[in-house]
């Protein structure tokens, strides 16, 4: 385990990464039938692939939150 304490925004980055990975797997699953010449999947399966963008935005929000917290901490220390 790490000796570092959890910082503001770390949870959002982890959640964003998980959502992104779910969307990436969904994209592979929805593209595979098109490449293999099989029947297309139903429309809700294509919405799962949109989770890649949602996960990217969530992780970016966590990153910006973490940056803001570090700046506040640096200002208060100075």
Phi, psi and omega in degrees: 000161182270150176275351181287146175275155179289134181254166178298130178096345181296321180296319178297321179295318179295316178297317179299321179294320179294315179297320178299316180295322176298318178294324179293318177295319177298323178294316178298320181292323182280333180277330183304314179297329179291322180283331182268359178076023179268177178293147180291152176280161178295161185304320179302333178295328179285333177291332178296325180292340177288350178293342177300312179294321179297316178297322178296318180293318179298314179296322177296321177295320177295321179295316179294324176296318179295319178298316180297320179294320179293323177294318178298319180293320179292322178293320182288333179282335183276000000 
